[in-house]
Amino acid sequence: MKELKFASIDDGLQYLADLVGKKIMIAGGTTFEEIVEGKSARDAFDKAVKQARFEYGHGGYTGSIAEKDGFVMLKVPADEDKDDFIERMLDDHPEVSDKWGKAGCIDLGGGKYQFFGWASS
């Protein structure tokens, strides 16, 4: 059996992730999902962030939408289940899959918006 050596644990974990074809989040991140009502996506986002900061504080690393400074609007393809789409975006979208990136947002209609993403924790 061949012994593998890596410069860091992160390099070793990334090697394993590449082997199985999965993206992994290296320490300190968790996912969140929120459904919020608002006059617009911006209004709903601002409400969600304000509420999360009230509940979890302003210190950072809350694992919530409080860590986000913006969002990207996404549309679920007609042939895809919404929950499957969200999972795919959490894995593959360049901003949504990054704990330092933006939240994803889906317009659910009727003034409701679903926000989701990775957040530092």
Beta strands, then each sheet from edge to edge (+ up, - down):
strand 1: 29-37
strand 2: 71-73
strand 3: 103-109
strand 4: 112-120
sheet 1: 1+ 4- 3+ 2+
end
